[in-house]
Every structure is written in C-alpha cells, then in structure tokens.
Amino acid sequence: MKVYVRPNNIVLVGKAWEIRNKLREYSLHHVYVKTWINALKDE
C-alpha cells in the first residue's frame, strides 16, 4: 500500500481492501479530503 501526497490531491495505490481500510482509518480524523490535504500541508 502506497500513499502519494501531492499539493492538490492524494493518491492511494494498493489492493481494494487495503485502500478501504486506509480510508476508514483516515475518516476517523478527517471528514473531507480537503481538510486531510490541508492538515498534511501544515505539517
């Protein structure tokens, strides 16, 4: 499973079940993808 963070988007690469699990994990912290990207930019 790979997660590529770009300035305007996030790319998830892997098996379907891996991507679903990763999205569930991230959904606990971020409701929208935009807030997820903004949080990554602040780091």
PDB file of N, H, CA, C and O in Angstrom:
ATOM      1  N   MET A   1       0.853  -1.172   0.000  1.00  0.00           N
ATOM      2  CA  MET A   1       0.000   0.000   0.000  1.00  0.00           C
ATOM      3  C   MET A   1       0.893   1.227   0.000  1.00  0.00           C
ATOM      4  O   MET A   1       1.809   1.352   0.812  1.00  0.00           O
ATOM      5  N   LYS A   2       0.608   2.126  -0.924  1.00  0.00           N
ATOM      6  H   LYS A   2      -0.136   2.025  -1.584  1.00  0.00           H
ATOM      7  CA  LYS A   2       1.368   3.371  -1.007  1.00  0.00           C
ATOM      8  C   LYS A   2       0.402   4.545  -0.993  1.00  0.00           C
ATOM      9  O   LYS A   2      -0.686   4.482  -1.566  1.00  0.00           O
ATOM     10  N   VAL A   3       0.819   5.618  -0.326  1.00  0.00           N
ATOM     11  H   VAL A   3       1.703   5.669   0.140  1.00  0.00           H
ATOM     12  CA  VAL A   3       0.040   6.849  -0.286  1.00  0.00           C
ATOM     13  C   VAL A   3       0.935   7.964  -0.802  1.00  0.00           C
ATOM     14  O   VAL A   3       1.961   8.279  -0.199  1.00  0.00           O
ATOM     15  N   TYR A   4       0.539   8.558  -1.924  1.00  0.00           N
ATOM     16  H   TYR A   4      -0.295   8.302  -2.413  1.00  0.00           H
ATOM     17  CA  TYR A   4       1.277   9.672  -2.506  1.00  0.00           C
ATOM     18  C   TYR A   4       0.535  10.956  -2.179  1.00  0.00           C
ATOM     19  O   TYR A   4      -0.648  11.091  -2.489  1.00  0.00           O
ATOM     20  N   VAL A   5       1.223  11.891  -1.557  1.00  0.00           N
ATOM     21  H   VAL A   5       2.184  11.781  -1.305  1.00  0.00           H
ATOM     22  CA  VAL A   5       0.620  13.178  -1.208  1.00  0.00           C
ATOM     23  C   VAL A   5       1.170  14.220  -2.161  1.00  0.00           C
ATOM     24  O   VAL A   5       2.376  14.459  -2.219  1.00  0.00           O
ATOM     25  N   ARG A   6       0.268  14.832  -2.906  1.00  0.00           N
ATOM     26  H   ARG A   6      -0.712  14.637  -2.859  1.00  0.00           H
ATOM     27  CA  ARG A   6       0.627  15.885  -3.847  1.00  0.00           C
ATOM     28  C   ARG A   6       0.002  17.175  -3.359  1.00  0.00           C
ATOM     29  O   ARG A   6      -0.841  17.146  -2.463  1.00  0.00           O
ATOM     30  N   PRO A   7       0.393  18.308  -3.925  1.00  0.00           N
ATOM     31  CA  PRO A   7      -0.149  19.591  -3.435  1.00  0.00           C
ATOM     32  C   PRO A   7      -1.666  19.692  -3.490  1.00  0.00           C
ATOM     33  O   PRO A   7      -2.273  20.308  -2.614  1.00  0.00           O
ATOM     34  N   ASN A   8      -2.295  19.092  -4.512  1.00  0.00           N
ATOM     35  H   ASN A   8      -1.802  18.592  -5.224  1.00  0.00           H
ATOM     36  CA  ASN A   8      -3.743  19.246  -4.664  1.00  0.00           C
ATOM     37  C   ASN A   8      -4.536  17.957  -4.521  1.00  0.00           C
ATOM     38  O   ASN A   8      -5.765  17.983  -4.586  1.00  0.00           O
ATOM     39  N   ASN A   9      -3.860  16.830  -4.329  1.00  0.00           N
ATOM     40  H   ASN A   9      -2.861  16.809  -4.276  1.00  0.00           H
ATOM     41  CA  ASN A   9      -4.595  15.576  -4.206  1.00  0.00           C
ATOM     42  C   ASN A   9      -3.781  14.536  -3.462  1.00  0.00           C
ATOM     43  O   ASN A   9      -2.608  14.737  -3.147  1.00  0.00           O
ATOM     44  N   ILE A  10      -4.433  13.426  -3.193  1.00  0.00           N
ATOM     45  H   ILE A  10      -5.386  13.262  -3.449  1.00  0.00           H
ATOM     46  CA  ILE A  10      -3.806  12.291  -2.525  1.00  0.00           C
ATOM     47  C   ILE A  10      -4.102  11.064  -3.372  1.00  0.00           C
ATOM     48  O   ILE A  10      -5.247  10.847  -3.768  1.00  0.00           O
ATOM     49  N   VAL A  11      -3.082  10.258  -3.655  1.00  0.00           N
ATOM     50  H   VAL A  11      -2.152  10.434  -3.333  1.00  0.00           H
ATOM     51  CA  VAL A  11      -3.245   9.067  -4.474  1.00  0.00           C
ATOM     52  C   VAL A  11      -2.973   7.854  -3.594  1.00  0.00           C
ATOM     53  O   VAL A  11      -1.918   7.753  -2.967  1.00  0.00           O
ATOM     54  N   LEU A  12      -3.935   6.935  -3.553  1.00  0.00           N
ATOM     55  H   LEU A  12      -4.792   7.016  -4.062  1.00  0.00           H
ATOM     56  CA  LEU A  12      -3.787   5.690  -2.812  1.00  0.00           C
ATOM     57  C   LEU A  12      -3.587   4.561  -3.813  1.00  0.00           C
ATOM     58  O   LEU A  12      -4.375   4.409  -4.747  1.00  0.00           O
ATOM     59  N   VAL A  13      -2.534   3.765  -3.622  1.00  0.00           N
ATOM     60  H   VAL A  13      -1.894   3.888  -2.863  1.00  0.00           H
ATOM     61  CA  VAL A  13      -2.231   2.662  -4.523  1.00  0.00           C
ATOM     62  C   VAL A  13      -2.141   1.393  -3.697  1.00  0.00           C
ATOM     63  O   VAL A  13      -1.403   1.329  -2.714  1.00  0.00           O
ATOM     64  N   GLY A  14      -2.895   0.385  -4.105  1.00  0.00           N
ATOM     65  H   GLY A  14      -3.494   0.437  -4.904  1.00  0.00           H
ATOM     66  CA  GLY A  14      -2.855  -0.884  -3.398  1.00  0.00           C
ATOM     67  C   GLY A  14      -4.071  -1.715  -3.735  1.00  0.00           C
ATOM     68  O   GLY A  14      -4.829  -1.392  -4.649  1.00  0.00           O
ATOM     69  N   LYS A  15      -4.248  -2.778  -2.996  1.00  0.00           N
ATOM     70  H   LYS A  15      -3.632  -3.041  -2.253  1.00  0.00           H
ATOM     71  CA  LYS A  15      -5.421  -3.633  -3.170  1.00  0.00           C
ATOM     72  C   LYS A  15      -6.650  -2.898  -2.661  1.00  0.00           C
ATOM     73  O   LYS A  15      -6.549  -2.002  -1.823  1.00  0.00           O
ATOM     74  N   ALA A  16      -7.811  -3.285  -3.174  1.00  0.00           N
ATOM     75  H   ALA A  16      -7.893  -4.013  -3.855  1.00  0.00           H
ATOM     76  CA  ALA A  16      -9.058  -2.607  -2.807  1.00  0.00           C
ATOM     77  C   ALA A  16      -9.296  -2.650  -1.306  1.00  0.00           C
ATOM     78  O   ALA A  16      -9.714  -1.650  -0.722  1.00  0.00           O
ATOM     79  N   TRP A  17      -9.036  -3.793  -0.667  1.00  0.00           N
ATOM     80  H   TRP A  17      -8.696  -4.605  -1.141  1.00  0.00           H
ATOM     81  CA  TRP A  17      -9.281  -3.899   0.777  1.00  0.00           C
ATOM     82  C   TRP A  17      -8.305  -3.045   1.565  1.00  0.00           C
ATOM     83  O   TRP A  17      -8.658  -2.544   2.632  1.00  0.00           O
ATOM     84  N   GLU A  18      -7.075  -2.862   1.066  1.00  0.00           N
ATOM     85  H   GLU A  18      -6.788  -3.269   0.199  1.00  0.00           H
ATOM     86  CA  GLU A  18      -6.101  -2.006   1.748  1.00  0.00           C
ATOM     87  C   GLU A  18      -6.527  -0.544   1.678  1.00  0.00           C
ATOM     88  O   GLU A  18      -6.426   0.193   2.659  1.00  0.00           O
ATOM     89  N   ILE A  19      -7.004  -0.134   0.503  1.00  0.00           N
ATOM     90  H   ILE A  19      -7.085  -0.732  -0.295  1.00  0.00           H
ATOM     91  CA  ILE A  19      -7.448   1.251   0.325  1.00  0.00           C
ATOM     92  C   ILE A  19      -8.663   1.530   1.193  1.00  0.00           C
ATOM     93  O   ILE A  19      -8.743   2.582   1.828  1.00  0.00           O
ATOM     94  N   ARG A  20      -9.625   0.585   1.229  1.00  0.00           N
ATOM     95  H   ARG A  20      -9.560  -0.269   0.713  1.00  0.00           H
ATOM     96  CA  ARG A  20     -10.806   0.764   2.076  1.00  0.00           C
ATOM     97  C   ARG A  20     -10.428   0.901   3.541  1.00  0.00           C
ATOM     98  O   ARG A  20     -10.967   1.757   4.243  1.00  0.00           O
ATOM     99  N   ASN A  21      -9.505   0.066   4.010  1.00  0.00           N
ATOM    100  H   ASN A  21      -9.067  -0.629   3.440  1.00  0.00           H
ATOM    101  CA  ASN A  21      -9.071   0.145   5.410  1.00  0.00           C
ATOM    102  C   ASN A  21      -8.363   1.462   5.701  1.00  0.00           C
ATOM    103  O   ASN A  21      -8.569   2.059   6.758  1.00  0.00           O
ATOM    104  N   LYS A  22      -7.533   1.916   4.770  1.00  0.00           N
ATOM    105  H   LYS A  22      -7.367   1.431   3.912  1.00  0.00           H
ATOM    106  CA  LYS A  22      -6.815   3.180   4.961  1.00  0.00           C
ATOM    107  C   LYS A  22      -7.788   4.354   4.972  1.00  0.00           C
ATOM    108  O   LYS A  22      -7.620   5.281   5.765  1.00  0.00           O
ATOM    109  N   LEU A  23      -8.806   4.334   4.105  1.00  0.00           N
ATOM    110  H   LEU A  23      -8.942   3.581   3.461  1.00  0.00           H
ATOM    111  CA  LEU A  23      -9.802   5.403   4.089  1.00  0.00           C
ATOM    112  C   LEU A  23     -10.615   5.410   5.380  1.00  0.00           C
ATOM    113  O   LEU A  23     -10.943   6.479   5.896  1.00  0.00           O
ATOM    114  N   ARG A  24     -10.943   4.231   5.906  1.00  0.00           N
ATOM    115  H   ARG A  24     -10.676   3.363   5.487  1.00  0.00           H
ATOM    116  CA  ARG A  24     -11.644   4.165   7.196  1.00  0.00           C
ATOM    117  C   ARG A  24     -10.791   4.759   8.304  1.00  0.00           C
ATOM    118  O   ARG A  24     -11.292   5.485   9.162  1.00  0.00           O
ATOM    119  N   GLU A  25      -9.499   4.449   8.283  1.00  0.00           N
ATOM    120  H   GLU A  25      -9.092   3.859   7.586  1.00  0.00           H
ATOM    121  CA  GLU A  25      -8.571   4.973   9.289  1.00  0.00           C
ATOM    122  C   GLU A  25      -8.504   6.502   9.221  1.00  0.00           C
ATOM    123  O   GLU A  25      -8.573   7.175  10.249  1.00  0.00           O
ATOM    124  N   TYR A  26      -8.369   7.042   8.015  1.00  0.00           N
ATOM    125  H   TYR A  26      -8.312   6.495   7.180  1.00  0.00           H
ATOM    126  CA  TYR A  26      -8.283   8.492   7.857  1.00  0.00           C
ATOM    127  C   TYR A  26      -9.610   9.177   8.136  1.00  0.00           C
ATOM    128  O   TYR A  26      -9.624  10.337   8.550  1.00  0.00           O
ATOM    129  N   SER A  27     -10.733   8.486   7.920  1.00  0.00           N
ATOM    130  H   SER A  27     -10.722   7.544   7.583  1.00  0.00           H
ATOM    131  CA  SER A  27     -12.046   9.101   8.151  1.00  0.00           C
ATOM    132  C   SER A  27     -12.303   9.347   9.634  1.00  0.00           C
ATOM    133  O   SER A  27     -13.191  10.127   9.978  1.00  0.00           O
ATOM    134  N   LEU A  28     -11.560   8.709  10.503  1.00  0.00           N
ATOM    135  H   LEU A  28     -10.839   8.075  10.224  1.00  0.00           H
ATOM    136  CA  LEU A  28     -11.701   8.968  11.940  1.00  0.00           C
ATOM    137  C   LEU A  28     -11.173  10.352  12.303  1.00  0.00           C
ATOM    138  O   LEU A  28     -11.599  10.940  13.297  1.00  0.00           O
ATOM    139  N   HIS A  29     -10.249  10.869  11.502  1.00  0.00           N
ATOM    140  H   HIS A  29      -9.903  10.391  10.695  1.00  0.00           H
ATOM    141  CA  HIS A  29      -9.620  12.154  11.793  1.00  0.00           C
ATOM    142  C   HIS A  29     -10.104  13.285  10.897  1.00  0.00           C
ATOM    143  O   HIS A  29     -10.166  14.438  11.326  1.00  0.00           O
ATOM    144  N   HIS A  30     -10.448  12.960   9.653  1.00  0.00           N
ATOM    145  H   HIS A  30     -10.397  12.024   9.304  1.00  0.00           H
ATOM    146  CA  HIS A  30     -10.806  13.991   8.676  1.00  0.00           C
ATOM    147  C   HIS A  30     -12.119  13.619   8.003  1.00  0.00           C
ATOM    148  O   HIS A  30     -12.283  12.503   7.510  1.00  0.00           O
ATOM    149  N   VAL A  31     -13.056  14.568   7.989  1.00  0.00           N
ATOM    150  H   VAL A  31     -12.923  15.475   8.389  1.00  0.00           H
ATOM    151  CA  VAL A  31     -14.352  14.323   7.351  1.00  0.00           C
ATOM    152  C   VAL A  31     -14.238  14.490   5.840  1.00  0.00           C
ATOM    153  O   VAL A  31     -14.828  13.717   5.085  1.00  0.00           O
ATOM    154  N   TYR A  32     -13.480  15.496   5.391  1.00  0.00           N
ATOM    155  H   TYR A  32     -13.000  16.124   6.004  1.00  0.00           H
ATOM    156  CA  TYR A  32     -13.346  15.784   3.968  1.00  0.00           C
ATOM    157  C   TYR A  32     -11.902  15.601   3.525  1.00  0.00           C
ATOM    158  O   TYR A  32     -10.972  15.741   4.319  1.00  0.00           O
ATOM    159  N   VAL A  33     -11.732  15.290   2.260  1.00  0.00           N
ATOM    160  H   VAL A  33     -12.487  15.176   1.615  1.00  0.00           H
ATOM    161  CA  VAL A  33     -10.389  15.139   1.700  1.00  0.00           C
ATOM    162  C   VAL A  33      -9.647  16.475   1.748  1.00  0.00           C
ATOM    163  O   VAL A  33      -8.435  16.511   1.962  1.00  0.00           O
ATOM    164  N   LYS A  34     -10.375  17.562   1.549  1.00  0.00           N
ATOM    165  H   LYS A  34     -11.359  17.533   1.375  1.00  0.00           H
ATOM    166  CA  LYS A  34      -9.759  18.898   1.583  1.00  0.00           C
ATOM    167  C   LYS A  34      -9.113  19.169   2.946  1.00  0.00           C
ATOM    168  O   LYS A  34      -8.006  19.704   3.004  1.00  0.00           O
ATOM    169  N   THR A  35      -9.787  18.808   4.037  1.00  0.00           N
ATOM    170  H   THR A  35     -10.686  18.373   3.990  1.00  0.00           H
ATOM    171  CA  THR A  35      -9.197  19.014   5.363  1.00  0.00           C
ATOM    172  C   THR A  35      -7.993  18.101   5.570  1.00  0.00           C
ATOM    173  O   THR A  35      -7.040  18.471   6.256  1.00  0.00           O
ATOM    174  N   TRP A  36      -8.037  16.917   4.982  1.00  0.00           N
ATOM    175  H   TRP A  36      -8.811  16.616   4.425  1.00  0.00           H
ATOM    176  CA  TRP A  36      -6.915  15.983   5.061  1.00  0.00           C
ATOM    177  C   TRP A  36      -5.701  16.589   4.360  1.00  0.00           C
ATOM    178  O   TRP A  36      -4.599  16.562   4.909  1.00  0.00           O
ATOM    179  N   ILE A  37      -5.883  17.136   3.157  1.00  0.00           N
ATOM    180  H   ILE A  37      -6.778  17.159   2.711  1.00  0.00           H
ATOM    181  CA  ILE A  37      -4.783  17.753   2.413  1.00  0.00           C
ATOM    182  C   ILE A  37      -4.243  18.966   3.158  1.00  0.00           C
ATOM    183  O   ILE A  37      -3.029  19.147   3.253  1.00  0.00           O
ATOM    184  N   ASN A  38      -5.142  19.799   3.689  1.00  0.00           N
ATOM    185  H   ASN A  38      -6.128  19.652   3.612  1.00  0.00           H
ATOM    186  CA  ASN A  38      -4.698  20.983   4.431  1.00  0.00           C
ATOM    187  C   ASN A  38      -3.924  20.596   5.684  1.00  0.00           C
ATOM    188  O   ASN A  38      -2.953  21.264   6.036  1.00  0.00           O
ATOM    189  N   ALA A  39      -4.332  19.540   6.355  1.00  0.00           N
ATOM    190  H   ALA A  39      -5.122  18.997   6.069  1.00  0.00           H
ATOM    191  CA  ALA A  39      -3.616  19.081   7.550  1.00  0.00           C
ATOM    192  C   ALA A  39      -2.218  18.598   7.181  1.00  0.00           C
ATOM    193  O   ALA A  39      -1.270  18.810   7.937  1.00  0.00           O
ATOM    194  N   LEU A  40      -2.085  17.955   6.033  1.00  0.00           N
ATOM    195  H   LEU A  40      -2.855  17.783   5.419  1.00  0.00           H
ATOM    196  CA  LEU A  40      -0.773  17.485   5.599  1.00  0.00           C
ATOM    197  C   LEU A  40       0.132  18.645   5.196  1.00  0.00           C
ATOM    198  O   LEU A  40       1.346  18.580   5.389  1.00  0.00           O
ATOM    199  N   LYS A  41      -0.449  19.701   4.639  1.00  0.00           N
ATOM    200  H   LYS A  41      -1.436  19.754   4.482  1.00  0.00           H
ATOM    201  CA  LYS A  41       0.345  20.876   4.257  1.00  0.00           C
ATOM    202  C   LYS A  41       0.886  21.593   5.487  1.00  0.00           C
ATOM    203  O   LYS A  41       1.974  22.166   5.444  1.00  0.00           O
ATOM    204  N   ASP A  42       0.130  21.564   6.588  1.00  0.00           N
ATOM    205  H   ASP A  42      -0.754  21.099   6.623  1.00  0.00           H
ATOM    206  CA  ASP A  42       0.539  22.261   7.805  1.00  0.00           C
ATOM    207  C   ASP A  42       1.692  21.569   8.511  1.00  0.00           C
ATOM    208  O   ASP A  42       2.377  22.191   9.323  1.00  0.00           O
ATOM    209  N   GLU A  43       1.922  20.295   8.219  1.00  0.00           N
ATOM    210  H   GLU A  43       1.365  19.789   7.559  1.00  0.00           H
ATOM    211  CA  GLU A  43       2.991  19.551   8.899  1.00  0.00           C
ATOM    212  C   GLU A  43       4.348  19.973   8.436  1.00  0.00           C
ATOM    213  O   GLU A  43       5.354  19.445   8.910  1.00  0.00           O
TER     214      GLU A  43
END
